[in-house]
Amino acid sequence: MLGRLRLGPQSLRGRKFPEPAHPYRSDFQRDRDRVIHSRAFRRLEGKTQVFAAGLSDHFRNRLTHTIEVSQVARTVAVALNLNEEYTETLALAHDLGHPPFAHVGEKELDRQMQSFGSSFEHNRHSLRIVDLLEQRYARFDGLNLTFEVREGIVKHSREISPDGDPELDELLPGERPPLEAQLLDLADEIAYNTADIDDAFSTGLFSLDDVSQAVPIFAELSEQVDMQFPGASDRVRFWEIQRQVIGKLVGGLIEGTVAAANALGVETLEDVRALQVRLAKLTPQAAEINSQLRALLIDRVYSYVQLVADRSAAVKKMGELFTFLLEHPDRVTPGYREKLSDMPVHRVVCDYIAGMTDAYFMRTYEKLLGG
C-alpha cells in the first residue's frame, strides 16, 4: 500500500565501522541476528513485564513481550509493503535497555543518575548497549548496527530535539524516523495493552463482564462468541474475543496510517522525515479501543495493591544497591570493573544494575547487603 515510503537499500547510511557485504544476508538481517545473539536480548527473559515471575509460568516477561511486538509490527509492515526486515530488527531491539523491575526500575535508576547531573532512559540505554556495552567483536565495541536501526531504537517512541543530548546529534535530531520505526510505538501499545489484559484476567483481577463494561467492543464481540460457541468457558470466550480485538487494533493501525499518508500527500521517505507530525496512526475507533484498554489497566491492574507493594520494595532495594556499589565499585563484576578506568563510577554502576535480570538483582542484593 505504502511501498513508496519503504526504507530501501539505496537510503542506508551504513555502519560506524565499515564492513564488507555479506554474501547472502541483507544489512538488516545481519542486524537482527546480532541483536538475537546478544546477551542483553537473552536477559530479557528474566526481566518483568508487569507481573513478576513465580506467580505463574504463563505471564509475559520482557522477552515474550518483545516477540509479540515483533509479530504485530511485522504484520503491519507487510500489509503496508514496508521493509519487514528493518521493522523486525527494531522490534527485537526496542526493549534491550530496560532494567529489572519494569518501569519502576527505570524511574529509580533515572532518579539516582539525576544526582550526578545525568539521566537514565531505556531507549537511550538500548543504544548504549548496541553501541558500547555488548562486546562480541574484536574490531569494535558494541554490535556495529546500521545507522537506521540505531536511529530507530532511540526515535521509535519519541523525537530527538535539535538542542537535546549532543551525543545524539548524529541521529538526525528534529527529523522524523522512517515509517517502519514510527509503527513500532503503536505496535508496542497494541501488544502490551492486550497482553496485560490477558495476564490480569488470568490472575482473576477482573471478570469478562468487568472487561466488557470498561471496553464496549468486548461486550459486542461477546454476544457473537456466545452465539458461535455456546457453552464455552469464560477463559476460552475471553481468548476468542481478545483475538478479534487484536485484529481490530492491528487493522486500525494499517488503515489509520494509510489514511494519514493519503491525507498528507506523502510520497517519499524524505517527506516522512520532514513532517511535523508522526504518520503512523490508529483509526479513531481503534484509538478509542486502545484508550479504553489502557484506562482499565491503570484502574484495575497497574494500581493493584500487591503490584504496588512489590514495586515499592524493589525500588527501595535498587536504591540501596546503587548506593552500596558507589561506595564499593570493586564489587561489580569483572567486565564492568574494567570500565572504571575510563568511565565515572555512577555510570558503571548504572550500566551494571540496568543489565541485571530481576533474579540476578535479588541474588546480588542478598549477597552484598544481606537480604
C-alpha positions as CSV (number, residue, x, y, z in Angstrom):
1,M,0.0,0.0,0.0
2,L,2.7,2.5,1.0
3,G,5.6,0.9,-0.8
4,R,6.7,4.3,-2.0
5,L,7.6,5.1,1.6
6,R,9.6,1.9,2.2
7,L,13.1,2.1,3.5
8,G,15.2,0.6,0.8
9,P,18.9,-0.2,0.4
10,Q,19.6,3.0,-1.5
11,S,18.7,5.0,1.5
12,L,21.0,3.3,4.0
13,R,23.7,5.4,5.6
14,G,25.9,2.4,6.6
15,R,27.7,1.4,9.8
16,K,30.1,3.3,12.1
17,F,32.8,0.8,11.2
18,P,32.5,-0.3,7.5
19,E,32.1,-4.0,6.9
20,P,32.1,-5.9,3.6
21,A,28.7,-7.0,2.4
22,H,27.5,-10.5,3.4
23,P,27.2,-13.0,0.6
24,Y,23.6,-13.9,1.3
25,R,22.2,-11.8,4.2
26,S,21.0,-8.2,4.0
27,D,22.2,-5.5,6.3
28,F,19.0,-5.7,8.4
29,Q,19.1,-9.4,8.6
30,R,22.6,-9.2,10.0
31,D,21.5,-6.5,12.5
32,R,18.6,-8.7,13.5
33,D,20.9,-11.7,14.1
34,R,23.3,-9.6,16.1
35,V,20.5,-8.5,18.3
36,I,19.2,-12.0,18.8
37,H,22.6,-13.3,19.7
38,S,23.4,-10.5,22.2
39,R,23.5,-11.2,25.9
40,A,21.1,-8.3,26.5
41,F,18.5,-9.9,24.3
42,R,18.7,-13.2,26.3
43,R,18.5,-11.4,29.6
44,L,15.0,-10.0,28.6
45,E,13.6,-13.4,29.6
46,G,14.4,-12.6,33.2
47,K,13.0,-9.1,33.3
48,T,9.5,-8.3,34.5
49,Q,6.9,-7.0,32.0
50,V,4.1,-6.4,34.6
51,F,3.6,-9.5,36.7
52,A,6.7,-10.9,38.4
53,A,7.8,-14.4,37.6
54,G,6.9,-17.0,40.2
55,L,3.1,-16.5,40.4
56,S,2.6,-18.2,37.1
57,D,4.6,-19.8,34.3
58,H,2.4,-18.1,31.7
59,F,2.9,-14.4,32.5
60,R,4.6,-12.3,29.8
61,N,8.2,-11.3,30.5
62,R,10.1,-8.7,28.6
63,L,11.3,-11.2,26.0
64,T,7.9,-12.7,25.2
65,H,6.5,-9.2,25.0
66,T,9.3,-8.3,22.5
67,I,8.3,-11.3,20.4
68,E,4.6,-10.2,20.5
69,V,5.6,-6.7,19.4
70,S,7.6,-8.1,16.5
71,Q,4.6,-10.2,15.4
72,V,2.3,-7.1,15.3
73,A,4.9,-4.8,13.7
74,R,5.8,-7.3,11.0
75,T,2.2,-7.9,10.2
76,V,1.6,-4.2,9.7
77,A,4.8,-3.7,7.7
78,V,3.9,-6.5,5.3
79,A,0.4,-5.2,4.9
80,L,1.7,-1.7,4.0
81,N,4.5,-3.0,1.8
82,L,7.2,-1.6,4.0
83,N,10.6,-3.1,5.0
84,E,9.7,-6.1,7.1
85,E,13.4,-6.9,7.9
86,Y,14.0,-3.4,9.3
87,T,10.7,-3.5,11.2
88,E,11.5,-6.9,12.8
89,T,15.0,-5.8,13.8
90,L,13.7,-2.7,15.5
91,A,11.0,-4.7,17.3
92,L,13.5,-7.2,18.6
93,A,15.9,-4.4,19.8
94,H,13.4,-1.9,21.2
95,D,13.5,-3.0,24.8
96,L,17.1,-4.1,25.2
97,G,17.7,-1.2,27.6
98,H,15.0,-2.0,30.1
99,P,16.4,-2.5,33.6
100,P,15.0,-5.1,36.1
101,F,11.5,-4.4,37.6
102,A,10.0,-2.8,34.6
103,H,9.2,0.9,34.5
104,V,9.7,1.5,38.3
105,G,13.2,0.2,37.9
106,E,13.8,2.7,35.1
107,K,12.4,5.6,37.2
108,E,14.6,4.7,40.1
109,L,17.8,4.5,38.0
110,D,16.9,7.8,36.5
111,R,16.4,9.3,40.0
112,Q,19.8,8.0,41.0
113,M,21.5,9.4,37.9
114,Q,19.9,12.8,38.3
115,S,22.0,13.2,41.4
116,F,25.0,13.3,39.1
117,G,23.5,15.6,36.5
118,S,22.8,12.7,34.2
119,S,19.7,10.6,33.5
120,F,18.5,7.1,32.6
121,E,16.0,6.3,29.8
122,H,15.6,2.8,28.5
123,N,15.6,3.7,24.7
124,R,18.8,5.7,25.2
125,H,20.3,2.8,27.2
126,S,19.3,0.4,24.4
127,L,21.5,2.5,22.1
128,R,24.3,2.4,24.7
129,I,24.1,-1.4,24.7
130,V,24.3,-1.9,21.0
131,D,27.0,0.9,20.6
132,L,29.2,0.1,23.6
133,L,28.2,-2.5,26.2
134,E,27.8,-5.6,24.1
135,Q,31.4,-6.8,23.4
136,R,31.4,-9.7,20.9
137,Y,33.7,-8.4,18.2
138,A,37.5,-7.9,18.1
139,R,37.4,-4.8,15.8
140,F,34.8,-2.6,17.7
141,D,32.7,-2.2,20.8
142,G,29.0,-2.9,20.5
143,L,27.2,-4.6,17.6
144,N,28.1,-2.0,14.9
145,L,24.4,-1.9,13.7
146,T,23.3,0.2,10.8
147,F,22.5,3.9,11.2
148,E,18.8,3.3,10.6
149,V,18.5,0.7,13.3
150,R,20.4,2.8,15.8
151,E,18.2,5.8,14.9
152,G,15.0,3.7,15.2
153,I,16.0,2.4,18.6
154,V,16.1,5.9,20.0
155,K,13.3,7.5,18.0
156,H,10.6,4.8,17.7
157,S,8.7,6.3,20.6
158,R,9.9,9.9,20.9
159,E,11.6,12.6,18.9
160,I,15.1,14.0,19.4
161,S,15.3,17.7,19.9
162,P,18.0,19.5,18.0
163,D,19.1,21.2,21.2
164,G,18.9,18.0,23.3
165,D,21.6,15.4,24.0
166,P,24.7,16.2,22.0
167,E,25.6,12.5,21.8
168,L,22.5,12.0,19.7
169,D,23.3,14.7,17.1
170,E,24.4,12.2,14.5
171,L,20.9,10.6,14.5
172,L,19.2,13.5,12.7
173,P,17.5,15.4,15.6
174,G,14.5,17.3,14.5
175,E,13.6,14.8,11.8
176,R,11.0,12.0,12.0
177,P,12.3,8.4,11.8
178,P,11.2,6.2,8.9
179,L,7.7,4.9,8.9
180,E,8.8,1.4,10.0
181,A,10.2,2.9,13.2
182,Q,7.1,5.0,13.8
183,L,4.8,1.9,13.5
184,L,6.7,0.3,16.3
185,D,5.4,2.6,19.1
186,L,1.8,1.8,18.3
187,A,2.6,-1.9,17.7
188,D,4.2,-1.9,21.2
189,E,1.0,-0.3,22.7
190,I,-1.2,-2.9,21.0
191,A,0.9,-5.7,22.2
192,Y,1.2,-4.7,25.8
193,N,-2.4,-3.4,26.3
194,T,-3.9,-6.7,25.0
195,A,-1.3,-8.9,26.7
196,D,-1.6,-7.1,30.1
197,I,-5.4,-7.5,30.0
198,D,-4.8,-11.2,29.2
199,D,-2.4,-11.7,32.1
200,A,-4.6,-9.8,34.5
201,F,-7.7,-11.8,33.5
202,S,-5.7,-15.0,34.2
203,T,-5.0,-13.8,37.7
204,G,-8.6,-13.1,38.4
205,L,-8.2,-9.4,38.8
206,F,-11.4,-8.9,36.9
207,S,-14.1,-10.9,35.1
208,L,-15.1,-10.9,31.4
209,D,-18.1,-8.9,32.4
210,D,-15.8,-6.3,34.0
211,V,-13.8,-6.0,30.8
212,S,-17.0,-5.8,28.7
213,Q,-18.2,-2.9,30.8
214,A,-15.0,-1.0,30.5
215,V,-14.3,-1.8,26.9
216,P,-17.6,-1.9,24.9
217,I,-16.1,-3.8,22.0
218,F,-15.7,-6.8,24.3
219,A,-19.4,-6.8,25.1
220,E,-20.3,-6.6,21.3
221,L,-17.9,-9.4,20.5
222,S,-19.0,-11.4,23.5
223,E,-22.5,-11.7,22.0
224,Q,-21.1,-13.0,18.8
225,V,-18.8,-15.5,20.5
226,D,-21.7,-16.8,22.7
227,M,-23.8,-17.4,19.6
228,Q,-20.9,-19.2,17.8
229,F,-19.6,-21.2,20.8
230,P,-22.5,-21.8,23.3
231,G,-21.2,-23.4,26.5
232,A,-17.6,-22.3,26.1
233,S,-15.8,-21.5,29.3
234,D,-15.2,-17.8,30.3
235,R,-11.5,-18.4,29.7
236,V,-12.0,-19.6,26.1
237,R,-14.6,-16.9,25.5
238,F,-12.1,-14.3,26.6
239,W,-9.4,-15.5,24.2
240,E,-11.8,-15.7,21.3
241,I,-12.8,-12.0,22.0
242,Q,-9.2,-10.9,22.6
243,R,-8.0,-12.4,19.4
244,Q,-10.6,-10.3,17.5
245,V,-9.8,-7.2,19.4
246,I,-6.1,-7.6,18.5
247,G,-7.2,-7.9,14.8
248,K,-9.3,-4.7,15.1
249,L,-6.4,-2.8,16.6
250,V,-3.8,-4.1,14.0
251,G,-6.3,-3.4,11.2
252,G,-6.9,0.1,12.7
253,L,-3.1,0.8,12.6
254,I,-2.9,-0.2,9.0
255,E,-6.0,1.7,7.9
256,G,-5.1,4.8,10.0
257,T,-1.6,5.0,8.6
258,V,-2.8,4.7,5.0
259,A,-5.4,7.4,5.6
260,A,-2.8,9.7,7.2
261,A,-0.4,9.2,4.3
262,N,-3.0,9.9,1.7
263,A,-4.4,12.9,3.5
264,L,-0.9,14.5,3.9
265,G,0.1,13.6,0.3
266,V,3.3,11.9,1.5
267,E,5.2,10.5,-1.5
268,T,8.8,9.7,-0.3
269,L,10.8,8.8,2.8
270,E,12.2,12.3,2.7
271,D,8.6,13.6,3.1
272,V,8.1,11.3,6.1
273,R,11.2,12.7,7.7
274,A,10.1,16.3,7.1
275,L,6.6,16.1,8.5
276,Q,5.8,18.0,11.7
277,V,3.7,15.1,12.9
278,R,4.0,11.3,13.0
279,L,2.5,9.5,10.1
280,A,1.7,6.2,11.9
281,K,-1.8,6.4,13.4
282,L,-4.7,4.4,14.6
283,T,-8.2,5.0,13.2
284,P,-10.4,6.9,15.6
285,Q,-12.3,3.7,16.5
286,A,-9.1,1.7,17.1
287,A,-7.6,4.6,19.2
288,E,-10.7,4.6,21.4
289,I,-10.5,0.9,22.0
290,N,-6.8,1.2,22.8
291,S,-7.5,4.1,25.2
292,Q,-10.3,2.1,27.0
293,L,-7.9,-0.9,27.4
294,R,-5.3,1.4,28.9
295,A,-7.8,3.0,31.3
296,L,-8.9,-0.4,32.6
297,L,-5.3,-1.4,33.1
298,I,-4.4,1.8,35.0
299,D,-7.6,1.5,37.1
300,R,-7.5,-2.2,37.9
301,V,-4.1,-3.6,37.2
302,Y,-1.2,-1.2,37.5
303,S,-2.6,0.1,40.8
304,Y,-3.2,-3.4,42.2
305,V,-2.1,-3.3,45.8
306,Q,0.2,-6.3,45.6
307,L,1.9,-5.0,42.5
308,V,2.4,-1.6,44.1
309,A,3.9,-3.2,47.2
310,D,6.2,-5.4,45.2
311,R,7.3,-2.4,43.1
312,S,8.0,-0.3,46.2
313,A,10.1,-3.0,47.7
314,A,12.1,-3.4,44.5
315,V,12.7,0.4,44.2
316,K,14.0,0.6,47.8
317,K,16.4,-2.3,47.2
318,M,17.6,-0.8,43.9
319,G,18.4,2.5,45.6
320,E,20.3,0.7,48.4
321,L,22.3,-1.4,46.0
322,F,23.1,1.6,43.8
323,T,24.5,3.5,46.9
324,F,26.4,0.4,48.1
325,L,28.1,0.0,44.7
326,L,29.0,3.7,44.5
327,E,30.9,3.2,47.7
328,H,32.3,-0.2,46.8
329,P,32.8,-0.2,43.0
330,D,35.2,-3.1,43.2
331,R,32.1,-5.3,43.8
332,V,30.8,-5.0,40.3
333,T,31.6,-7.9,38.0
334,P,35.0,-8.0,36.2
335,G,33.6,-6.8,32.8
336,Y,32.2,-3.7,34.4
337,R,35.2,-3.3,36.7
338,E,37.4,-2.8,33.7
339,K,35.4,0.2,32.7
340,L,36.1,2.1,35.9
341,S,39.3,3.4,34.5
342,D,37.6,5.4,31.7
343,M,34.0,5.9,33.0
344,P,32.6,7.7,36.0
345,V,31.7,5.3,38.8
346,H,28.0,6.2,38.8
347,R,27.8,5.4,35.1
348,V,29.4,2.0,35.5
349,V,27.1,1.2,38.5
350,C,24.1,2.3,36.4
351,D,25.1,0.1,33.5
352,Y,25.7,-2.8,35.8
353,I,22.3,-2.7,37.5
354,A,20.4,-1.9,34.3
355,G,21.7,-5.1,32.8
356,M,20.6,-7.3,35.6
357,T,17.6,-9.7,35.4
358,D,15.2,-9.5,38.3
359,A,16.5,-12.7,39.8
360,Y,20.2,-11.7,39.4
361,F,19.4,-8.4,41.1
362,M,17.9,-10.1,44.1
363,R,20.8,-12.6,44.4
364,T,23.3,-9.7,44.2
365,Y,21.4,-7.7,46.7
366,E,21.3,-10.6,49.1
367,K,24.9,-11.4,48.6
368,L,26.2,-7.8,49.1
369,L,23.6,-6.4,51.5
370,G,22.4,-9.5,53.4
371,G,18.9,-9.7,52.1
